[in-house]
Amino acid sequence: MTQTANIVEIGAEDIPLHCPTANTPAWNYHPRVFLDVVDTGEAKCPYCGTVYKLKPGTVLKGHH
């Protein structure tokens, strides 16, 4: 996982994706919400506004 400002690049190993992630500082926690990045390649957290994007070339197997 690579984080720059409010954009976080994720790989196949981060699916299923939820925010906050394990790398989120404790002071920035909010209720956990699962985000679907499979269809569009990105998703925005409704709580904190962080945008999660699939890394270029990421191949997702077994996800619809």
N, C-alpha and C positions, 0 to 999 in steps of 0.2 A: 504494500500500500504506500503510495506516494502522496503527500499532502502539500498543497500550495494554496495559501489563503483559505478560501472557502470552497476550493475544488479539490477533490480527492480522487486519484486514479486507482482503480481496483482491478484485480485479476480474477481468474476463475476460482482461485483458492479462497476468495472472499465471499463467495456465493454459498448460502443465502446471505444477502446483505441486510444489515440492520444498523440503525443509528440510534444512539451513539455506539461506536465500535469499541473494541478492547483498547485501542490506542487513544481514545478520547480522554483528556484530563478530567479528573473527578469533579472539578469545579464547573465543568461544562456539561454535566449530565442532564438529561431530560428523559421522559418516558421512552422506552424502547419502541421503535417503529420499524417494521420490515419494509424494504424498498425494492421495487421491481425494476431492474436495469436491463433485463434480458431482451425485452421487446424493442426499446428505443436506444439502448446503449448508455443511458444516463437517467438519473432520478434526483429529485431535490427533496431534502428532509423538510417536512412541514413545520417542525419545531424550531430548528436552528438555521435553516436555509443553506446548509452545506450541500453542494452538488457533487454527486458521485458519478464518475464516468468510467466506462470500461477502457482499459489500456488498449491502444491500437494493436490489432492482431490477436486479441484474446479469443480463444475458442472455448465455447461452453458446450459441454457434452452432457446429454441426459436432461437438459432443461428445455422447457417449451416456452 
